[in-house]
């Protein structure tokens, strides 16, 4: 199976946003034109840094496995831009930095940087890479994770539109979505994260947001630059969509967005809900969920949404929509019986 990886001529100038906002229909057509040309990977060897990540390629969770970061004398060196064919592009045009990386005033921890934008600002991949996740993800809202060829991963959250799906090859500057207010935000922002080997670190170690360029091409990361939380600690938190009536008292230093890293296993449900064992992962790259032999159904309870239900059964919102011939994830009601497997 062969793909065309010919470079595309894309408008990534400072005027792109104004053009898009002035002509929404033209913006939609441009996104469709760009994304239609994205090829997919078909074999595991095409996954960026697949060996470095110990064959880890999870298209459901941001972080479901802890990996050992390959430090040398407590320092990790990464080359960001290798040549003119692998450029850097800012993730979006923005008005200002709304929230920085690090501890917050209420004792939490913000794992990325929030950029205040105009609604429907085009969001672009910073470097060449392959889309690992593109879905609705709790407090992140609609989000995309792209793994790049040096092992770096970038996260783009609170989007109002996804223009890519997992396993798609993207070039630096290609559109992956539009900014919005999905997830845990009332303002139109892009929540942007940088990660390596599943652990997040300050995006301002990579990007000079004032100059809108990489801070330096050869980046040095130290072990202290990472804020590593165990899977057990993160796993005790459930996705907060919708939000619980009262926040748990324990672990106050974990930010809502951090809690979404690992989908927790479902608790024992009522008699009408059937459960199945998780299907073992394989190295085969497949953008769709393989249906189980035995159908499994779930009865919708008050306050539940498709994302929460998908987490309970280790599946995806898209898969539930397909199994039930639904088009709108918001059109479910209490008492409705849905097939989830």
Residue frames as qw, qx, qy, qz and C-alpha x, y, z in Angstrom:
[[0.000, 0.891, 0.454, 0.000, 0.00, 0.00, 0.00],
 [0.480, 0.116, 0.027, 0.869, 1.60, 3.27, -1.05],
 [0.080, -0.870, -0.380, 0.305, 0.95, 6.84, 0.06],
 [0.423, 0.655, 0.083, 0.621, 1.72, 10.15, -1.56],
 [0.514, -0.629, -0.272, 0.516, 3.75, 12.28, 0.87],
 [0.382, 0.482, 0.201, 0.763, 4.15, 15.21, -1.49],
 [0.182, -0.300, -0.369, 0.861, 4.44, 18.53, 0.41],
 [0.100, 0.774, 0.600, 0.174, 1.36, 20.73, 0.30],
 [0.191, 0.298, -0.029, 0.935, 1.40, 24.49, -0.19],
 [0.329, -0.680, -0.645, 0.117, -0.44, 25.74, 2.88],
 [0.004, 0.742, -0.009, 0.670, -1.26, 29.27, 4.00],
 [0.676, -0.473, -0.446, 0.347, 0.33, 29.51, 7.43],
 [0.261, 0.397, -0.101, 0.874, 0.93, 33.26, 7.47],
 [0.035, -0.208, -0.564, 0.798, -0.25, 35.66, 10.18],
 [0.401, 0.105, -0.141, -0.899, -3.20, 36.53, 7.93],
 [0.273, -0.105, -0.931, -0.219, -4.65, 33.02, 7.91],
 [0.039, -0.401, -0.772, 0.491, -6.89, 33.64, 10.90],
 [0.232, 0.449, 0.106, -0.856, -8.39, 36.86, 9.50],
 [0.345, 0.172, -0.669, -0.636, -9.07, 35.21, 6.16],
 [0.224, -0.198, -0.954, 0.021, -10.74, 32.27, 7.89],
 [0.032, 0.463, 0.626, -0.627, -12.97, 34.43, 10.07],
 [0.264, 0.407, -0.134, -0.864, -13.97, 36.68, 7.18],
 [0.633, 0.230, -0.506, -0.539, -15.01, 33.72, 5.05],
 [0.605, -0.261, 0.673, -0.334, -16.25, 30.82, 7.25],
 [0.900, 0.333, 0.193, -0.203, -17.48, 28.83, 4.25],
 [0.572, 0.699, -0.417, 0.098, -14.16, 29.23, 2.48],
 [0.221, -0.584, 0.714, -0.317, -12.43, 28.20, 5.70],
 [0.812, -0.032, 0.504, -0.292, -14.50, 25.01, 5.85],
 [0.847, 0.528, -0.036, -0.058, -13.68, 24.19, 2.24],
 [0.278, 0.748, -0.571, 0.193, -9.98, 24.83, 2.83],
 [0.489, -0.412, 0.705, -0.306, -9.94, 22.48, 5.82],
 [0.891, 0.206, 0.351, -0.202, -11.69, 19.79, 3.79],
 [0.672, 0.692, -0.264, 0.022, -9.19, 20.27, 0.94],
 [0.037, 0.689, -0.679, 0.251, -6.20, 19.96, 3.26],
 [0.575, -0.282, 0.694, -0.328, -7.40, 17.05, 5.38],
 [0.898, 0.338, 0.099, -0.264, -8.55, 15.04, 2.36],
 [0.608, 0.641, -0.459, 0.091, -4.92, 14.69, 1.32],
 [0.376, -0.608, 0.643, -0.275, -3.71, 13.26, 4.66],
 [0.683, 0.167, -0.699, -0.129, -2.45, 9.69, 4.20],
 [0.801, -0.510, 0.157, -0.270, -2.72, 7.02, 6.91],
 [0.044, -0.506, 0.861, -0.036, -0.04, 4.76, 8.29],
 [0.869, 0.026, -0.289, -0.401, -0.73, 1.08, 7.68],
 [0.834, 0.027, -0.483, 0.264, 2.13, -0.69, 9.49],
 [0.615, -0.752, -0.147, 0.188, 3.54, -0.37, 13.00],
 [0.673, -0.112, 0.100, 0.724, 7.02, 0.53, 11.70],
 [0.189, 0.596, 0.274, 0.731, 5.54, 3.79, 10.37],
 [0.458, -0.841, -0.287, -0.026, 4.66, 4.91, 13.90],
 [0.217, 0.787, -0.347, 0.461, 7.09, 7.65, 15.03],
 [0.075, -0.533, 0.692, -0.482, 9.60, 6.52, 17.71],
 [0.866, -0.184, -0.262, -0.383, 7.78, 3.19, 17.99],
 [0.784, 0.054, -0.518, 0.337, 10.82, 1.34, 19.33],
 [0.139, 0.339, -0.420, 0.830, 11.75, 4.17, 21.71],
 [0.547, -0.275, 0.163, -0.774, 8.23, 4.02, 23.15],
 [0.231, -0.137, 0.945, -0.187, 8.50, 0.24, 23.64],
 [0.107, -0.252, -0.845, -0.460, 5.78, -0.36, 21.02],
 [0.043, 0.532, 0.618, -0.577, 3.37, 1.88, 22.94],
 [0.090, -0.102, -0.429, -0.893, 0.68, 3.36, 20.68],
 [0.042, 0.478, 0.796, -0.369, -2.53, 4.01, 22.62],
 [0.012, -0.311, -0.430, -0.847, -5.25, 5.74, 20.58],
 [0.425, -0.671, -0.576, -0.194, -7.65, 6.01, 23.54],
 [0.543, -0.789, -0.167, 0.235, -5.69, 7.39, 26.55],
 [0.193, 0.923, -0.295, 0.157, -3.11, 10.16, 26.67],
 [0.109, 0.552, -0.767, 0.307, -1.05, 8.17, 29.18],
 [0.905, -0.241, -0.021, -0.351, -1.81, 4.60, 30.16],
 [0.936, -0.011, -0.145, 0.319, 1.73, 3.31, 30.60],
 [0.300, -0.904, 0.256, 0.165, 4.78, 4.61, 32.45],
 [0.845, 0.432, -0.085, 0.305, 7.98, 4.55, 30.41],
 [0.634, -0.540, 0.053, 0.550, 11.55, 5.16, 31.47],
 [0.315, 0.944, -0.059, -0.074, 12.87, 8.39, 29.99],
 [0.887, 0.156, -0.027, 0.434, 16.29, 7.77, 28.36],
 [0.154, -0.973, 0.173, 0.007, 18.38, 10.30, 30.30],
 [0.806, 0.238, -0.228, 0.492, 22.16, 10.41, 29.92],
 [0.396, -0.033, -0.367, 0.841, 23.80, 11.94, 33.01],
 [0.021, 0.627, 0.577, -0.523, 20.38, 13.37, 33.93],
 [0.193, 0.557, -0.157, -0.792, 20.05, 15.15, 30.61],
 [0.606, 0.417, 0.668, 0.111, 18.00, 14.42, 27.51],
 [0.037, -0.425, 0.346, 0.836, 18.91, 16.05, 24.20],
 [0.527, 0.553, 0.645, -0.021, 16.27, 16.49, 21.50],
 [0.139, -0.126, 0.413, 0.891, 16.68, 18.03, 18.05],
 [0.397, 0.528, 0.491, -0.568, 13.45, 19.81, 17.12],
 [0.613, 0.740, 0.005, -0.279, 14.00, 20.85, 13.49],
 [0.780, -0.174, 0.457, 0.390, 16.35, 18.72, 11.43],
 [0.316, -0.003, 0.498, 0.807, 16.14, 20.48, 8.07],
 [0.266, 0.144, -0.126, -0.945, 13.94, 22.66, 5.88],
 [0.478, -0.128, -0.731, -0.469, 11.71, 19.67, 5.12],
 [0.510, -0.465, -0.702, 0.175, 10.75, 19.34, 8.80],
 [0.070, 0.480, -0.111, 0.867, 9.90, 22.90, 9.87],
 [0.126, -0.371, -0.713, 0.582, 8.25, 24.32, 13.00],
 [0.163, -0.486, -0.396, -0.762, 4.87, 26.08, 12.86],
 [0.220, -0.118, 0.514, -0.821, 3.06, 27.80, 15.73],
 [0.113, 0.301, 0.942, -0.092, -0.02, 25.82, 16.81],
 [0.101, 0.783, 0.592, 0.160, -2.31, 28.82, 16.24],
 [0.120, 0.486, -0.031, 0.865, -2.60, 32.59, 16.13],
 [0.461, -0.581, -0.627, 0.238, -3.43, 33.86, 19.63],
 [0.090, -0.904, -0.097, -0.406, -4.15, 37.07, 21.52],
 [0.153, -0.706, 0.544, -0.427, -2.28, 36.32, 24.73],
 [0.439, 0.040, -0.873, 0.211, -1.14, 33.58, 27.09],
 [0.586, -0.561, -0.190, -0.553, -4.07, 32.98, 29.45],
 [0.799, -0.539, 0.235, -0.123, -2.55, 30.36, 31.78],
 [0.281, 0.663, -0.693, 0.023, 1.04, 29.13, 32.03],
 [0.799, 0.005, -0.599, 0.041, 2.42, 25.72, 32.96],
 [0.281, 0.240, -0.676, 0.637, 2.87, 24.79, 36.61],
 [0.183, -0.396, -0.779, 0.450, 1.25, 25.08, 40.00],
 [0.124, -0.637, -0.411, -0.640, -1.96, 27.09, 40.25],
 [0.169, -0.463, 0.324, -0.808, -3.19, 29.42, 43.00],
 [0.793, -0.314, 0.049, -0.519, -5.63, 26.82, 44.32],
 [0.530, -0.466, 0.704, -0.076, -2.89, 24.23, 44.79],
 [0.891, 0.334, 0.300, -0.069, -3.51, 22.36, 41.56],
 [0.407, -0.396, 0.569, 0.595, -1.17, 21.80, 38.63],
 [0.610, 0.689, 0.057, -0.387, -1.70, 23.00, 35.08],
 [0.779, -0.131, 0.518, 0.329, 0.05, 20.57, 32.66],
 [0.538, 0.427, 0.436, 0.582, 0.23, 22.92, 29.66],
 [0.099, -0.263, -0.018, 0.960, -0.22, 26.45, 28.44],
 [0.298, 0.687, 0.655, -0.101, -3.53, 28.12, 27.50],
 [0.200, -0.047, 0.321, 0.924, -3.58, 30.47, 24.53],
 [0.320, 0.612, 0.467, -0.552, -6.56, 32.84, 24.24],
 [0.202, 0.028, 0.675, 0.709, -7.84, 32.91, 20.66],
 [0.504, 0.170, -0.104, -0.841, -10.71, 34.05, 18.50],
 [0.777, 0.116, 0.542, -0.297, -13.39, 31.37, 17.97],
 [0.864, 0.433, 0.255, 0.025, -12.66, 28.85, 15.19],
 [0.043, 0.831, -0.518, -0.196, -9.01, 29.84, 14.87],
 [0.878, 0.313, -0.359, -0.045, -7.20, 27.22, 12.81],
 [0.627, -0.612, 0.482, -0.009, -5.04, 24.85, 14.88],
 [0.701, 0.580, -0.411, -0.058, -2.03, 23.33, 13.16],
 [0.942, -0.210, -0.060, 0.257, 0.45, 20.57, 13.93],
 [0.244, -0.902, 0.273, 0.228, 3.71, 22.09, 15.18],
 [0.133, -0.526, 0.779, 0.316, 5.96, 19.51, 13.53],
 [0.619, 0.176, -0.652, -0.401, 5.67, 16.57, 11.15],
 [0.251, -0.197, 0.858, -0.402, 4.18, 13.49, 12.78],
 [0.356, -0.230, -0.839, -0.340, 1.29, 11.04, 13.09],
 [0.521, -0.415, 0.081, -0.741, -2.00, 11.60, 14.94],
 [0.177, 0.060, -0.943, 0.274, -2.24, 9.27, 17.95],
 [0.024, 0.514, 0.774, -0.370, -5.52, 10.49, 19.48],
 [0.150, -0.117, -0.228, -0.955, -8.38, 12.60, 18.10],
 [0.366, -0.469, -0.797, -0.109, -11.51, 12.43, 20.25],
 [0.392, -0.730, 0.004, -0.561, -13.56, 13.99, 23.03],
 [0.651, 0.050, -0.622, 0.431, -11.57, 13.51, 26.25],
 [0.462, -0.588, -0.531, 0.399, -13.24, 14.65, 29.48],
 [0.174, -0.863, -0.139, 0.454, -12.12, 18.09, 30.67],
 [0.347, -0.264, 0.494, 0.752, -9.86, 18.39, 27.62],
 [0.554, 0.594, 0.125, -0.570, -12.94, 18.51, 25.40],
 [0.855, 0.511, 0.054, 0.066, -12.24, 17.76, 21.76],
 [0.322, -0.794, 0.467, 0.221, -8.51, 17.14, 21.58],
 [0.841, 0.494, -0.213, 0.059, -5.71, 15.87, 19.34],
 [0.593, -0.632, 0.442, 0.232, -2.39, 14.24, 20.25],
 [0.724, 0.650, -0.233, 0.008, 0.33, 14.14, 17.60],
 [0.771, -0.452, 0.304, 0.329, 3.53, 12.11, 18.02],
 [0.358, 0.869, -0.304, -0.158, 6.52, 13.53, 16.17],
 [0.886, 0.327, -0.312, 0.102, 9.48, 11.67, 14.76],
 [0.258, 0.515, -0.613, 0.541, 11.91, 12.63, 17.53],
 [0.402, -0.266, -0.827, 0.289, 9.53, 11.15, 20.14],
 [0.092, 0.100, 0.308, -0.942, 8.05, 14.47, 21.23],
 [0.016, -0.559, -0.807, -0.191, 4.25, 14.57, 21.52],
 [0.083, -0.049, 0.084, -0.992, 2.07, 17.69, 21.34],
 [0.001, 0.514, 0.841, -0.170, -1.48, 17.97, 22.72],
 [0.111, -0.144, -0.209, -0.961, -4.14, 20.38, 21.40],
 [0.105, -0.421, -0.872, 0.226, -7.32, 20.65, 23.53],
 [0.164, 0.589, 0.424, -0.669, -10.65, 22.53, 23.91],
 [0.020, -0.062, 0.611, 0.789, -11.22, 22.39, 20.14],
 [0.575, 0.325, 0.342, -0.668, -14.66, 22.85, 18.61],
 [0.831, 0.480, -0.099, -0.265, -13.83, 20.80, 15.52],
 [0.626, -0.372, 0.631, 0.268, -11.56, 17.84, 14.75],
 [0.577, 0.677, -0.258, -0.377, -10.09, 17.64, 11.27],
 [0.337, 0.455, -0.824, -0.020, -8.03, 14.47, 11.73],
 [0.923, -0.272, -0.028, -0.270, -8.40, 10.91, 13.01],
 [0.623, -0.560, 0.534, 0.116, -5.88, 8.52, 14.62],
 [0.755, 0.004, 0.545, 0.366, -3.13, 7.11, 12.38],
 [0.487, 0.844, 0.178, 0.138, -3.15, 10.07, 9.96],
 [0.642, -0.055, 0.057, 0.763, 0.20, 11.45, 8.84],
 [0.051, 0.972, 0.226, -0.043, 0.40, 15.24, 9.22],
 [0.588, 0.350, -0.058, 0.727, 2.98, 17.79, 8.13],
 [0.273, -0.398, -0.318, 0.816, 4.00, 20.84, 10.13],
 [0.142, 0.208, -0.112, -0.961, 1.42, 23.56, 9.54],
 [0.300, -0.238, -0.776, -0.501, -1.39, 21.27, 8.43],
 [0.491, -0.337, 0.116, -0.795, -4.78, 21.95, 10.01],
 [0.260, -0.056, -0.950, 0.163, -5.84, 19.48, 12.71],
 [0.176, -0.634, -0.734, 0.167, -8.79, 21.40, 14.17],
 [0.009, -0.659, -0.118, -0.743, -10.29, 24.71, 15.27],
 [0.123, 0.054, -0.633, 0.762, -10.26, 26.39, 18.68],
 [0.458, -0.513, -0.497, -0.529, -13.42, 26.42, 20.77],
 [0.346, -0.478, 0.433, -0.681, -14.84, 26.01, 24.26],
 [0.866, -0.143, -0.429, -0.211, -15.34, 22.25, 24.65],
 [0.669, -0.037, -0.583, 0.460, -14.36, 20.59, 27.90],
 [0.463, -0.670, -0.417, 0.404, -13.59, 22.45, 31.10],
 [0.276, -0.144, 0.072, 0.947, -13.42, 26.03, 29.80],
 [0.235, 0.784, 0.500, -0.284, -15.79, 28.93, 29.24],
 [0.094, 0.815, -0.256, -0.511, -13.34, 30.96, 27.16],
 [0.854, 0.519, -0.039, 0.023, -12.13, 30.21, 23.66],
 [0.262, -0.771, 0.574, 0.094, -8.61, 28.93, 24.28],
 [0.825, 0.314, -0.470, 0.007, -6.16, 26.37, 22.97],
 [0.688, -0.609, 0.391, -0.054, -4.79, 24.22, 25.76],
 [0.692, 0.589, -0.414, 0.053, -1.38, 23.11, 24.48],
 [0.749, -0.558, 0.356, 0.017, 0.91, 20.51, 26.03],
 [0.500, 0.599, -0.625, -0.015, 4.33, 19.08, 25.22],
 [0.859, -0.358, 0.323, -0.171, 5.14, 15.54, 26.34],
 [0.421, 0.541, -0.726, -0.056, 7.96, 13.04, 26.00],
 [0.344, 0.045, -0.927, 0.146, 7.66, 9.33, 26.84],
 [0.396, -0.586, -0.685, -0.175, 4.13, 10.05, 28.17],
 [0.418, -0.583, -0.387, 0.579, 5.29, 12.67, 30.70],
 [0.212, 0.895, 0.263, 0.293, 4.53, 16.37, 30.33],
 [0.523, -0.306, -0.095, 0.790, 6.87, 19.33, 30.70],
 [0.061, 0.740, 0.169, -0.648, 6.72, 23.10, 30.20],
 [0.640, 0.629, 0.375, 0.233, 5.90, 24.02, 26.55],
 [0.080, 0.988, -0.133, -0.008, 7.93, 27.21, 27.04],
 [0.565, -0.504, 0.573, 0.314, 11.05, 25.01, 27.11],
 [0.592, 0.274, 0.649, 0.391, 10.24, 24.28, 23.46],
 [0.257, 0.700, 0.447, 0.494, 8.55, 27.43, 22.11],
 [0.170, -0.219, -0.180, 0.944, 9.25, 31.14, 22.54],
 [0.176, 0.676, 0.716, 0.004, 5.63, 32.31, 22.40],
 [0.008, 0.831, 0.050, -0.553, 6.62, 35.98, 22.06],
 [0.015, -0.526, 0.606, 0.597, 8.91, 35.36, 19.09],
 [0.847, 0.309, 0.165, -0.399, 6.63, 32.56, 17.81],
 [0.620, 0.532, -0.577, -0.008, 9.51, 30.20, 17.11],
 [0.889, -0.226, -0.346, 0.199, 11.33, 27.31, 18.74],
 [0.431, -0.888, 0.141, 0.082, 13.38, 28.49, 21.70],
 [0.083, -0.660, 0.703, 0.250, 16.40, 26.55, 20.48],
 [0.744, 0.293, -0.478, -0.363, 16.81, 23.74, 18.02],
 [0.588, 0.096, -0.764, 0.248, 18.86, 21.44, 20.26],
 [0.543, -0.618, 0.030, -0.568, 16.75, 21.22, 23.40],
 [0.345, 0.182, -0.828, 0.403, 18.11, 19.87, 26.69],
 [0.671, -0.517, -0.175, -0.502, 15.63, 18.45, 29.21],
 [0.067, 0.351, -0.805, 0.474, 16.54, 17.49, 32.77],
 [0.318, -0.313, -0.893, 0.055, 14.72, 15.01, 34.99],
 [0.061, -0.408, -0.518, 0.749, 13.49, 17.92, 37.14],
 [0.221, 0.114, -0.302, -0.920, 11.69, 19.41, 34.11],
 [0.458, -0.221, -0.756, -0.412, 9.10, 16.61, 34.23],
 [0.462, -0.237, 0.453, -0.725, 6.21, 16.45, 36.70],
 [0.441, 0.051, -0.866, -0.229, 5.68, 12.70, 36.89],
 [0.623, -0.199, 0.378, -0.656, 2.56, 11.31, 38.60],
 [0.212, -0.102, 0.972, 0.026, 2.10, 7.58, 39.08],
 [0.352, -0.165, -0.694, -0.606, -0.59, 5.80, 37.09],
 [0.323, -0.418, -0.818, 0.227, -2.19, 4.64, 40.35],
 [0.070, -0.425, -0.341, 0.836, -2.64, 8.22, 41.53],
 [0.262, 0.181, -0.342, -0.884, -4.05, 9.46, 38.24],
 [0.321, -0.141, -0.872, -0.341, -6.13, 6.32, 37.84],
 [0.100, -0.393, -0.773, 0.488, -8.09, 7.06, 41.00],
 [0.223, 0.429, 0.103, -0.869, -9.71, 10.00, 39.26],
 [0.478, 0.476, 0.728, 0.121, -12.64, 9.58, 36.92],
 [0.210, 0.284, 0.380, 0.855, -13.16, 11.79, 33.87],
 [0.025, 0.458, 0.486, -0.744, -15.04, 14.91, 34.92],
 [0.275, 0.109, -0.383, -0.875, -17.57, 15.22, 32.12],
 [0.131, -0.848, -0.091, -0.506, -20.06, 16.12, 33.43],
 [0.118, 0.482, -0.596, 0.632, -18.45, 17.48, 36.60],
 [0.455, -0.356, -0.789, 0.208, -19.19, 15.72, 39.90],
 [0.304, -0.856, -0.298, -0.294, -21.25, 17.62, 42.46],
 [0.467, -0.850, 0.244, 0.008, -18.37, 17.68, 44.93],
 [0.513, 0.644, -0.555, 0.122, -14.64, 17.36, 44.27],
 [0.880, -0.222, -0.368, 0.203, -12.78, 14.53, 46.07],
 [0.403, -0.906, 0.127, 0.016, -10.82, 15.68, 49.11],
 [0.771, -0.352, 0.359, 0.390, -7.65, 13.73, 48.33],
 [0.615, 0.109, 0.422, 0.657, -4.82, 14.61, 45.94],
 [0.137, 0.892, 0.255, -0.347, -5.43, 18.37, 45.68],
 [0.189, -0.637, 0.432, 0.610, -2.31, 18.89, 43.57],
 [0.372, 0.140, 0.806, 0.439, -3.69, 17.08, 40.53],
 [0.264, 0.290, -0.132, -0.910, -5.28, 19.32, 37.90],
 [0.738, 0.341, 0.381, -0.442, -8.59, 18.35, 36.26],
 [0.657, 0.626, -0.335, -0.253, -6.86, 18.00, 32.90],
 [0.045, 0.493, -0.862, 0.108, -4.17, 15.80, 34.47],
 [0.587, -0.024, 0.694, -0.417, -6.90, 13.48, 35.76],
 [0.789, 0.458, 0.035, -0.407, -7.95, 12.63, 32.21],
 [0.114, 0.611, -0.753, -0.218, -4.66, 10.87, 31.40],
 [0.077, 0.081, -0.993, -0.025, -5.84, 7.37, 32.28],
 [0.654, -0.228, -0.300, -0.656, -9.32, 5.95, 31.83],
 [0.331, -0.295, 0.781, -0.440, -10.27, 4.05, 34.99],
 [0.189, -0.123, -0.955, -0.194, -11.83, 0.62, 35.00],
 [0.499, -0.418, -0.252, -0.716, -15.63, 0.64, 35.54],
 [0.309, -0.196, 0.748, -0.554, -17.06, -0.25, 38.95],
 [0.092, 0.241, 0.965, 0.040, -19.57, -3.06, 39.29],
 [0.307, -0.090, -0.248, -0.914, -22.76, -1.93, 37.56],
 [0.651, 0.028, 0.419, -0.632, -26.39, -2.83, 38.19],
 [0.654, 0.047, 0.755, 0.001, -27.80, -6.14, 37.02],
 [0.663, 0.678, 0.292, -0.123, -28.96, -4.87, 33.63],
 [0.241, 0.870, -0.409, -0.134, -25.42, -3.78, 32.67],
 [0.980, 0.046, 0.052, 0.186, -23.17, -6.47, 31.24],
 [0.144, -0.861, 0.447, 0.196, -19.38, -6.22, 31.47],
 [0.931, 0.329, -0.073, 0.142, -16.66, -7.81, 29.40],
 [0.695, -0.457, 0.185, 0.524, -12.92, -8.22, 29.81],
 [0.147, 0.846, -0.257, -0.443, -10.66, -5.74, 28.07],
 [0.896, 0.433, 0.041, 0.092, -9.39, -6.97, 24.73],
 [0.665, -0.433, 0.243, 0.558, -5.59, -7.41, 24.72],
 [0.259, 0.864, -0.179, -0.393, -3.75, -4.87, 22.60],
 [0.850, 0.166, 0.343, 0.363, -1.85, -5.92, 19.50],
 [0.332, -0.415, 0.288, 0.796, 0.69, -4.21, 17.30],
 [0.292, 0.454, 0.677, 0.501, -1.70, -4.07, 14.37],
 [0.043, 0.227, 0.075, -0.970, -2.65, -0.51, 13.45],
 [0.026, -0.489, -0.806, -0.333, -6.39, -0.26, 12.98],
 [0.068, -0.185, 0.101, -0.975, -8.35, 3.02, 13.21],
 [0.649, -0.318, -0.246, -0.646, -11.60, 1.28, 14.14],
 [0.443, -0.339, 0.703, -0.441, -12.61, -0.73, 17.18],
 [0.327, 0.060, -0.907, -0.258, -12.98, -4.48, 16.63],
 [0.679, -0.320, -0.031, -0.661, -16.49, -5.57, 17.67],
 [0.305, -0.265, 0.867, -0.292, -16.85, -8.31, 20.30],
 [0.208, -0.113, -0.918, -0.319, -18.58, -11.58, 19.49],
 [0.208, -0.584, -0.765, 0.175, -21.17, -11.06, 22.26],
 [0.009, -0.668, -0.193, -0.718, -23.17, -7.83, 22.16],
 [0.357, -0.328, -0.573, 0.661, -23.03, -5.74, 25.35],
 [0.080, -0.727, -0.399, -0.553, -25.64, -3.14, 26.26],
 [0.259, -0.138, -0.466, 0.835, -25.82, -0.25, 28.72],
 [0.105, -0.796, -0.577, -0.150, -28.89, 1.58, 30.08],
 [0.237, 0.486, -0.096, 0.836, -28.29, 5.33, 30.25],
 [0.401, -0.589, -0.571, 0.406, -28.55, 6.83, 33.74],
 [0.020, -0.979, -0.197, -0.038, -29.24, 10.42, 34.75],
 [0.242, -0.896, 0.298, 0.223, -26.25, 12.69, 34.13],
 [0.699, -0.160, 0.570, 0.401, -24.37, 10.21, 31.93],
 [0.453, 0.744, -0.222, -0.438, -22.98, 11.06, 28.50],
 [0.927, 0.353, -0.129, -0.006, -21.43, 8.98, 25.75],
 [0.331, 0.668, -0.577, 0.334, -17.88, 9.81, 26.79],
 [0.441, -0.446, 0.631, -0.457, -18.41, 8.55, 30.34],
 [0.928, 0.086, 0.239, -0.272, -20.12, 5.42, 29.02],
 [0.756, 0.560, -0.328, 0.083, -17.27, 4.79, 26.53],
 [0.038, 0.628, -0.673, 0.388, -14.71, 4.95, 29.38],
 [0.722, -0.259, 0.484, -0.422, -16.68, 2.40, 31.41],
 [0.931, 0.204, 0.291, -0.083, -16.51, -0.13, 28.60],
 [0.466, -0.457, 0.536, 0.536, -13.05, 0.73, 27.24],
 [0.515, 0.505, 0.582, 0.374, -14.41, 1.79, 23.88],
 [0.178, -0.070, 0.131, 0.973, -14.89, 5.08, 22.00],
 [0.363, 0.484, 0.324, -0.728, -17.75, 7.51, 21.46],
 [0.399, 0.414, -0.511, -0.639, -17.50, 7.00, 17.69],
 [0.173, 0.047, -0.978, -0.111, -17.84, 3.23, 18.08],
 [0.173, 0.379, 0.766, -0.491, -20.98, 3.58, 20.23],
 [0.386, 0.514, -0.021, -0.765, -22.47, 5.99, 17.69],
 [0.350, 0.304, -0.743, -0.482, -21.83, 3.49, 14.88],
 [0.060, -0.085, -0.987, 0.123, -23.22, 0.50, 16.82],
 [0.159, 0.530, 0.686, -0.472, -26.45, 2.38, 17.53],
 [0.296, 0.524, 0.546, 0.582, -26.73, 4.22, 14.21],
 [0.187, -0.876, -0.302, 0.325, -26.58, 7.58, 16.01],
 [0.508, 0.622, 0.095, 0.588, -25.31, 10.81, 14.52],
 [0.092, -0.755, 0.181, -0.623, -25.31, 13.17, 17.52],
 [0.482, 0.028, -0.745, 0.460, -23.50, 12.26, 20.75],
 [0.137, -0.089, 0.407, -0.899, -25.67, 14.70, 22.71],
 [0.648, -0.088, -0.238, -0.719, -28.97, 13.05, 21.71],
 [0.475, -0.100, -0.867, 0.112, -29.18, 10.37, 24.41],
 [0.498, -0.522, 0.026, -0.692, -31.76, 10.25, 27.20],
 [0.310, -0.308, 0.780, -0.448, -32.10, 8.58, 30.59],
 [0.749, 0.121, 0.545, -0.356, -33.37, 5.02, 30.29],
 [0.680, 0.602, -0.296, -0.296, -32.16, 4.59, 26.70],
 [0.872, -0.213, 0.416, 0.142, -30.56, 1.22, 25.98],
 [0.354, 0.814, -0.409, -0.212, -27.33, 1.47, 24.01],
 [0.974, 0.077, -0.011, 0.211, -25.13, -1.20, 22.53],
 [0.202, -0.908, 0.351, 0.106, -21.56, -0.57, 23.66],
 [0.317, -0.440, 0.802, 0.251, -19.74, -3.65, 22.32]]
